[in-house]
Amino acid sequence: MSKVFARNLLFNKQVMATDGTEIGTLSNIVIEIKGGRIIDLMVTPNPAFDASRYKKEDNYILIPFDSVSAVKDYIIIDKMKARV
């Protein structure tokens, strides 16, 4: 993904996988301070989503920004790239 404007990463935006699985809701982002690069999306997982294969912090799962394939009405991620 080449560029994403911050205004497109609205908090409370739904995060979905390329296969249509609803992963959860964007709660926050983790940014590298020195370069300003987005590292992770902090997602509040849907209760039905199995988050056992994902990196966790408190009640959130951390989705590497490198796994994002599109940002439109939803944030679309590749689950295989997001797993630990």
C-alpha distances in whole Angstrom, upper triangle without the diagonal:
4,6,8,12,14,16,13,14,17,19,21,18,18,16,16,15,14,18,19,20,21,20,21,20,18,21,19,16,17,16,17,20,20,17,16,12,12,13,14,15,18,19,23,23,25,28,28,25,26,24,26,23,21,21,24,25,28,27,23,21,18,15,12,9,8,9,7,6,7,9,13,16,15,12,11,11,12,15,16,13,15,18,20
4,7,10,13,15,14,14,18,21,23,20,21,19,19,19,18,22,23,24,24,23,24,23,20,22,20,17,18,16,17,19,19,15,14,12,12,14,16,17,20,22,25,26,28,32,32,28,29,27,29,27,24,24,26,27,30,29,26,24,21,17,15,12,10,12,11,10,10,11,14,18,17,15,15,15,16,19,20,17,18,22,23
4,7,10,12,11,12,15,18,20,18,19,18,19,19,19,23,23,24,24,23,23,21,18,20,18,15,16,15,16,17,18,14,12,11,11,14,15,15,19,20,24,25,27,31,31,28,29,27,30,27,25,24,26,26,29,28,25,23,20,17,15,12,12,14,11,11,10,10,13,16,16,14,15,15,17,20,21,19,19,23,24
4,6,8,7,8,11,14,17,14,16,15,17,18,18,22,21,22,21,20,20,18,15,17,15,13,14,13,15,17,18,15,12,11,10,13,14,13,16,18,21,22,24,28,29,26,27,25,28,26,23,23,24,24,26,26,22,21,18,16,14,11,12,13,10,11,9,8,10,13,13,11,13,14,17,19,21,18,18,22,24
4,5,6,7,10,13,16,14,17,16,19,20,21,24,24,24,23,22,21,18,15,17,15,13,15,13,16,17,18,15,12,12,11,14,15,14,17,18,21,23,25,29,30,28,29,27,30,29,25,25,25,25,27,26,23,22,20,18,17,13,15,16,13,14,12,10,11,14,14,13,15,17,20,22,24,22,21,25,26
4,5,5,7,10,13,12,15,15,18,20,22,25,24,24,22,20,19,16,13,14,11,10,12,11,14,15,17,15,11,11,10,13,13,12,15,16,19,21,23,27,28,26,28,26,29,27,24,23,23,22,24,23,20,20,18,17,16,13,15,17,14,16,14,11,12,14,14,13,16,17,20,22,25,22,20,24,26
4,5,6,9,12,11,15,16,18,21,22,25,23,24,22,21,19,16,13,14,13,12,15,15,18,18,21,19,15,15,13,17,16,14,16,17,19,22,23,27,28,27,29,27,30,29,26,25,25,24,26,24,21,22,20,19,19,16,18,19,16,17,14,11,11,12,13,13,16,18,22,24,26,24,23,26,28
4,6,9,11,9,12,13,15,17,18,21,20,21,19,18,17,14,12,14,13,12,15,15,18,20,22,19,16,15,13,16,15,13,15,15,18,20,21,25,26,24,26,25,28,27,24,24,24,24,25,24,20,20,18,17,17,14,16,16,13,13,10,7,7,9,10,9,12,15,18,21,23,21,20,24,26
4,6,9,7,10,10,14,16,18,21,19,19,17,16,14,11,8,10,9,9,12,13,16,18,20,18,15,14,11,13,12,9,11,12,15,17,18,22,23,21,23,21,25,24,21,20,20,20,21,20,17,16,15,14,14,11,14,15,11,13,11,8,9,10,9,8,12,13,17,19,21,19,18,21,23
4,6,6,9,11,14,17,19,22,20,20,17,16,14,10,8,9,9,10,14,15,18,20,22,21,17,17,14,16,14,11,12,12,14,16,18,21,23,21,24,22,25,25,22,22,21,20,21,19,17,17,16,16,17,15,18,18,15,16,14,10,11,10,10,10,14,16,19,21,24,22,20,23,25
4,5,9,10,14,17,20,22,20,19,16,14,11,8,5,5,6,9,13,15,18,19,23,22,18,17,14,16,13,10,10,9,11,14,15,18,20,19,22,20,23,23,20,20,18,17,18,16,13,15,14,14,16,15,18,18,15,18,16,12,13,12,11,11,14,16,20,20,23,22,19,22,24
4,6,9,13,16,19,20,18,17,13,12,9,5,5,6,9,12,15,18,21,23,26,25,21,21,17,18,15,12,11,9,9,11,12,15,18,17,20,18,22,22,20,20,18,18,17,15,13,14,15,15,17,16,20,19,16,18,16,13,13,11,10,11,14,16,19,19,23,22,19,22,24
4,7,10,13,16,18,15,15,11,11,9,6,5,8,10,12,16,18,21,23,26,25,21,20,16,17,15,11,11,10,11,12,13,16,18,16,19,18,22,22,19,20,19,19,20,17,14,15,15,14,16,15,18,16,13,15,13,10,10,8,6,7,11,13,17,17,21,20,18,20,23
4,6,10,13,14,11,11,8,8,6,5,6,10,12,14,17,19,23,25,28,26,23,21,18,18,15,12,12,9,10,10,10,14,14,13,16,16,19,19,17,18,18,19,19,16,14,14,14,13,16,15,17,15,13,14,12,10,10,8,5,6,9,11,14,15,18,18,16,18,21
4,7,10,12,10,9,6,6,5,6,7,10,12,13,16,18,21,24,27,25,22,19,16,16,13,10,10,8,9,9,10,13,14,12,14,13,17,16,14,16,16,17,18,16,13,11,12,10,12,12,14,12,10,11,10,9,10,9,6,5,6,7,11,11,15,14,12,15,18
4,7,8,6,6,5,5,7,9,10,14,16,16,19,21,24,27,29,27,24,22,18,18,15,12,13,11,12,10,10,14,13,11,13,13,16,16,14,17,17,19,21,18,15,13,14,11,14,13,15,11,10,10,10,10,11,10,7,6,5,6,9,9,13,13,12,14,17
4,5,5,5,7,7,10,12,13,17,18,18,20,22,24,28,30,27,25,22,19,18,15,13,15,13,14,12,12,15,14,11,13,13,15,14,13,16,17,20,22,19,16,14,14,11,13,13,13,10,9,9,10,12,13,13,10,8,5,5,6,6,9,11,10,12,16
4,5,7,10,11,13,15,16,20,21,20,22,24,26,29,31,28,26,23,20,20,18,16,18,16,18,16,16,19,17,14,16,16,18,17,16,19,21,23,25,23,20,17,17,14,15,14,14,10,10,8,9,12,13,14,11,10,6,6,6,7,10,11,12,14,17
4,6,9,11,14,17,18,22,23,23,25,27,29,32,34,32,30,27,24,23,20,19,20,18,19,16,16,18,15,13,14,16,18,17,17,20,22,25,26,24,21,18,19,16,17,18,17,13,13,12,13,15,16,16,13,13,9,9,8,9,11,13,13,15,18
4,6,9,12,14,16,20,22,22,24,27,29,32,35,32,30,27,24,23,20,18,19,16,17,15,13,16,14,12,14,15,18,18,17,20,22,24,25,22,20,18,19,16,18,18,18,15,14,13,13,14,14,13,11,11,9,10,10,10,13,15,15,16,20
4,6,9,12,15,18,20,21,23,26,28,31,34,32,29,26,23,22,19,17,17,14,14,11,10,12,10,8,10,12,15,15,15,18,18,21,22,19,17,15,16,14,17,18,18,15,14,14,15,15,16,15,12,12,10,10,10,9,13,15,13,14,18
4,6,9,12,15,17,18,21,24,27,30,32,31,28,25,22,21,18,15,15,11,11,9,7,10,9,7,11,11,15,15,14,17,17,19,20,17,15,13,15,13,16,17,18,15,14,15,15,14,15,13,10,10,10,10,12,11,15,16,14,15,19
4,7,10,12,15,16,18,21,24,27,29,28,25,23,19,18,15,12,11,8,8,6,6,9,9,6,9,8,12,12,11,13,13,16,16,14,11,9,11,10,13,14,16,13,13,14,15,14,16,14,11,10,10,9,11,9,13,14,11,12,15
4,7,9,12,14,17,20,23,26,29,27,24,22,19,18,14,11,10,6,5,4,5,8,9,8,11,10,14,15,13,14,13,15,15,12,9,9,11,11,14,15,17,15,14,16,15,14,15,14,10,10,11,11,14,13,16,17,14,15,17
4,6,9,12,15,18,21,24,27,26,22,21,17,17,13,10,9,5,5,7,8,11,13,12,14,13,17,17,15,16,14,15,15,12,10,10,12,11,15,14,18,16,14,16,15,13,14,12,10,9,12,12,16,15,19,18,15,17,19
4,6,8,11,14,18,20,23,22,19,17,13,14,11,7,6,5,6,9,11,14,16,14,16,15,18,18,15,15,14,14,14,12,9,10,10,10,12,12,15,14,12,15,14,12,13,12,10,9,11,12,15,15,19,18,15,17,19
4,7,10,13,17,19,22,22,18,17,14,14,11,8,6,5,6,10,12,15,18,16,18,16,19,19,16,15,13,12,12,11,8,10,10,11,14,14,17,17,15,18,17,15,17,16,13,12,15,15,19,18,21,20,17,19,20
4,7,10,14,15,18,18,15,14,11,11,9,6,5,7,9,13,15,18,21,19,20,17,20,20,16,15,13,12,13,12,9,11,10,11,12,12,16,16,15,18,17,15,17,17,15,13,16,16,19,19,21,19,16,18,20
4,6,10,12,15,15,11,10,7,8,6,5,5,9,12,14,18,20,22,20,21,18,20,20,16,14,13,12,14,14,11,11,9,9,10,9,13,14,13,16,16,14,17,17,15,13,15,15,17,18,20,17,15,17,18
4,7,9,12,12,10,9,6,5,5,6,7,11,14,16,20,23,24,22,22,19,20,19,16,13,13,12,14,15,12,12,9,10,9,9,12,14,14,18,18,17,20,21,19,16,17,16,18,19,20,17,15,17,17
4,6,9,8,6,6,4,5,7,9,11,14,18,20,23,26,28,25,25,22,24,22,19,16,16,15,18,19,16,15,12,13,11,10,13,15,15,18,18,17,20,22,20,17,19,18,20,21,22,19,17,19,19
4,6,6,5,5,6,7,9,12,14,18,21,23,27,29,31,28,28,24,26,24,20,18,18,17,20,21,19,18,14,15,12,12,13,17,17,20,21,20,23,25,23,20,22,20,22,22,23,20,18,20,20
4,6,5,8,9,10,13,15,16,20,23,26,29,32,34,31,31,27,29,27,24,21,21,19,22,23,21,21,17,18,16,15,17,20,20,23,23,22,25,27,26,23,24,23,25,26,27,23,22,24,23
4,6,8,11,12,15,18,20,23,26,29,32,35,37,34,34,30,31,29,26,23,24,22,25,27,24,24,20,20,18,17,18,21,22,24,25,24,27,29,28,25,26,25,27,28,28,25,23,26,25
4,5,9,11,14,17,19,22,26,28,31,34,36,33,33,29,31,29,25,23,24,23,26,27,24,23,20,19,16,15,15,19,19,21,22,21,25,27,26,23,24,23,24,26,26,23,22,24,24
4,7,9,12,14,16,20,23,25,28,31,33,30,31,27,29,27,24,22,22,21,24,25,22,21,18,17,15,13,14,18,17,19,20,18,22,24,23,20,21,21,23,24,25,22,21,23,23
4,6,9,12,15,18,21,23,26,29,31,27,28,25,26,24,21,19,20,20,22,23,20,19,15,14,11,9,11,14,14,16,17,16,20,22,20,17,18,17,19,21,21,18,17,20,20
4,6,8,11,14,18,19,23,26,27,24,24,21,23,21,18,16,17,17,19,20,16,15,12,11,9,6,9,12,11,14,14,14,17,19,17,14,15,14,16,18,19,16,14,17,18
4,7,10,13,17,18,21,24,25,22,22,19,20,18,15,13,14,14,17,18,15,13,9,9,6,5,8,10,11,14,16,15,19,21,18,15,16,14,15,16,17,13,12,14,14
4,6,9,13,14,18,20,22,18,19,15,17,15,12,10,11,11,14,15,11,9,6,5,4,5,8,9,10,14,15,14,18,19,16,13,14,12,14,14,15,12,10,12,13
4,6,10,12,15,18,19,16,17,14,17,16,12,11,11,11,14,13,9,8,6,5,6,6,10,10,9,13,13,12,15,16,13,10,12,10,13,13,15,13,10,13,14
4,7,9,13,15,17,15,16,13,15,15,11,10,9,8,10,9,6,6,5,7,9,10,13,13,13,16,16,15,18,18,15,12,14,13,15,15,17,15,12,14,15
4,6,9,12,14,12,13,10,14,14,11,11,9,10,11,9,5,5,6,7,11,12,15,13,13,16,16,15,17,16,13,11,12,12,14,13,16,15,12,13,15
4,7,9,12,10,12,10,13,15,12,12,10,10,10,7,5,7,9,11,14,15,18,17,16,19,19,17,19,17,14,13,15,15,17,15,19,18,15,16,17
4,6,8,6,9,7,11,12,11,12,10,12,12,8,7,7,10,11,15,16,19,16,16,19,19,18,19,18,14,13,14,14,15,13,17,17,14,14,16
4,5,5,9,9,13,14,13,15,14,15,15,11,10,10,14,14,18,19,21,18,18,20,20,19,19,17,14,14,15,15,17,15,18,19,16,16,19
4,6,8,9,12,15,14,16,14,16,15,11,12,12,16,17,20,22,24,21,21,23,23,23,23,21,18,18,18,18,19,17,20,21,18,18,20
4,7,9,12,14,14,17,16,18,18,14,14,14,17,17,21,22,24,21,21,23,23,23,23,21,18,18,18,17,18,16,18,20,18,17,19
4,6,9,11,11,14,13,16,16,13,12,11,14,14,17,19,21,17,18,20,20,20,21,20,16,16,15,14,15,12,15,17,14,13,16
4,6,8,9,12,12,15,16,13,12,11,13,14,17,19,21,18,19,21,22,22,24,23,19,18,17,15,15,12,14,16,13,11,13
4,6,6,8,8,12,13,11,9,7,10,11,14,17,18,15,17,19,21,21,23,23,19,17,16,14,14,11,13,14,11,9,11
4,6,8,9,12,13,12,12,9,12,13,15,19,20,17,19,22,24,24,27,26,22,20,19,17,16,12,13,15,12,9,10
4,7,9,13,15,14,13,10,11,11,13,16,17,14,17,19,22,23,25,25,22,19,18,15,13,10,10,11,9,6,6
4,6,10,12,12,10,6,7,8,10,13,14,12,15,17,20,20,23,23,20,17,16,13,12,9,10,10,7,5,6
4,7,10,11,9,6,5,7,9,13,14,13,15,19,21,21,24,25,21,18,18,15,15,12,13,12,9,7,6
4,6,7,6,4,6,9,11,15,17,16,17,21,22,22,25,25,21,19,19,17,17,15,16,15,12,11,10
4,6,5,6,7,11,13,16,18,18,19,23,24,23,26,26,22,20,21,19,20,18,19,18,14,14,13
4,6,8,10,14,16,19,21,21,22,25,26,25,27,27,23,21,23,21,22,20,22,21,18,17,16
4,7,10,13,16,18,21,20,21,24,24,23,25,24,21,19,21,19,21,19,21,21,17,17,17
4,6,9,13,15,18,17,17,20,21,20,22,21,18,16,17,16,18,16,18,17,14,14,14
4,6,10,12,15,13,14,18,19,18,21,20,17,15,15,13,14,12,14,14,10,10,11
4,6,9,12,11,12,16,17,17,20,20,17,14,14,12,13,12,14,12,8,9,10
4,6,8,7,8,12,14,14,17,18,14,11,11,8,10,9,11,9,6,8,10
4,5,6,8,11,13,14,18,19,16,12,12,9,10,10,11,8,6,9,10
4,5,5,9,11,11,15,17,14,10,11,9,10,12,13,10,8,12,13
4,6,8,11,12,16,19,16,12,11,9,9,11,11,8,8,11,13
4,6,9,11,15,17,14,10,9,5,5,7,8,5,6,9,12
4,6,8,11,13,11,7,6,4,6,9,11,9,9,12,15
4,7,10,13,11,8,6,5,7,10,12,10,11,15,18
4,6,9,8,6,5,7,10,13,15,14,14,18,21
4,7,6,5,6,9,12,15,18,16,16,19,22
4,5,6,8,12,15,17,20,19,19,22,25
4,7,9,13,16,18,21,21,20,23,26
4,6,10,13,15,18,18,16,19,23
4,7,10,12,15,14,13,16,19
4,7,9,12,12,11,14,18
4,6,9,8,8,11,14
4,6,6,6,9,13
4,5,5,6,10
4,6,6,9
4,6,8
4,7
4
